[in-house]
């Protein structure tokens, strides 16, 4: 139906409007192209799970526990050769990390499980997988004799970040992030990075931080017996995990506290205790266990170790909210027991760490926390428990720790670990 009497006129765009429309369209096109280039060119992190077989030799190493010497040496050799292979290849810019996760029994030998991490643009996704697998294959061919490797068995699968984290979450002694060695101390010290020490726990008595502890399994922690002398009711204790005291990543109730039967405040002997949680923990990238050392592990003088905790920043000083870390050195017991030092108070079941100059030390309410030692693969082991000291960071008065290797049989008798 026509409507008479209404005239329709077409209005022409002004030159100014035409320019604005052109500029707007150009801007939209530019943004679109920019996003496309960014997606195709900017690097994205990719995770791969790899497998290969070893013939004739059976290994059974799960990263939930410390590896035997033979398994540890093989894992270290594989990791070194993998790193060298990629670092010396055309993929050295894209390579981030690689590690052995497990050594498992397999028909006629063993299977080695790997985790590899690379960063590259999505447009290179297919060719990168092919090149990574080719380099792994070459590495196996080069080490067929030394490892009894079967090159044809190599498999490589891309996995998600979540699945990659699940592979390492159950591995003891693995950090989310690496901490950079530093001379800072817990007394007026350095804030720890989130995820650097995921086994560190805060023992909370009636809701307040009282001592430290170390997660050694999904149900058990190690701490110091003197923390529970006057506070042995497990119902009064909770355990916090995370880097910040006032914002814990996780809180759990305590079911049982087992102090060493021979603990004595006189000389602070056998200062070790086990804390059993009311329920198991599901490990995550922020909460993981630390490896227990074998009883045969021997530390040398001046080995680099790390003590962590939320203890006071100075003698009788304030408590920090952020977890503190201190990189210190082990000190021979003979040096610690010198007349000008701790005068024969340090027994063979104790370990000294810090500096005779006094620049680094644990302090009050760090008790029960971990003294951690990294092996050549950067796997961390609990070698000491913060026990006692003469003041904090005093000259010739280093910190004294319960030597965990001396109590491996006791720990196993109570926990089965």
Secondary structure, DSSP 8 states (H G I E B T S, - for coil): ---TT---------HHHHHHHHHHHHHHHHHHHHHHHHHHHSEEEEEEEEEEEEES----EETTS---HHHHHHHHHHHHHHHHHHHTSTTTTTEEEEEEEEEEEETTEEEEEEEEEEEEEGGGHHHHHHHHHHHHHHHHHHTHHHH-EEEEEEEEEEE-HHHHHHHHHTSTT--SS-----S--STT-EE--TTTTTTEEEEEETTEEEEEEEE-SSSEEEE-GGGGSS---GGGEEEEESSBSSS-SEEEEEEEEEE-TT-BTTTTBS--EEEEESS-----SSS---EE--TT----TT-EEEEEE--BSSTT--B-SB-EEEEEEEE-HHHHTSTTTTTT---TTEEEEE-TT------TT-TT-EEEEE-TTS-EEEEEEEEE-SSSSBTTB-EEEEEGGGGHHHHHHHH--
